Amino acid sequence: MIEKSLFGTMPDGERVYNYTFIDEKNQSVVMSEYACAIVAINVKGSEGKFYDVALGYDTLEEYLSDTRNFGATVGRYANRIANGKFTLNGVTYNLPRNNGRNTLHGGFKGFGEKLFASELKDDCVVFSLESPDLDEGFPGNFKLAVKVSFKDGALRMEYEYVCDKATPASITNH
């Protein structure tokens, strides 16, 4: 079962929704449209009590001010790009340096700071995001889809992306 609920409102007034995935044992995972972030993972302990084992926050406001990317889907490039630049096909791209001399997790406004669109499809939710050419300095119009499902205590996140130019890409959940 998947339930959709209002999580909060962005500063520009756009509504942000969470999806709660509930499995056969009443364990659950809560995912947000904001940053395509894991908000909670509630699993049953040996004595039958449920525990939230995800590191995260209770409110959208806390996610908006987060600098650690708790639970977030990060990109365009997860990890660091040394000296905030790379050369691809003879062209050097300069990126914002947000980690000393390096670019971390896609720059100052990587995917972990963006609002994803969402669509409920049968037993999963597909979160999607479009990153335009030169967004945070990266080449190409980049389209990302994250298909999320939760069944039998297993959270599954499938990443699919396309870009109309050669570009470095490394997407993960933090």
Secondary structure, 3 states (H helix, E strand, C coil): CEEEEEEEECCCCCEEEEEEEECCCCCEEEEECECCCEEEEEEECCCCCEEECCCCCCCHHHHHCCCCCCCCEECCECCEEHHHEEEECCEEEECCCCECCEEECCCCCCHHHCECEEEEECCEEEEEEEECCCHHHCCCCEEEEEEEEEECCEEEEEEEEEECCCCCCECEEC
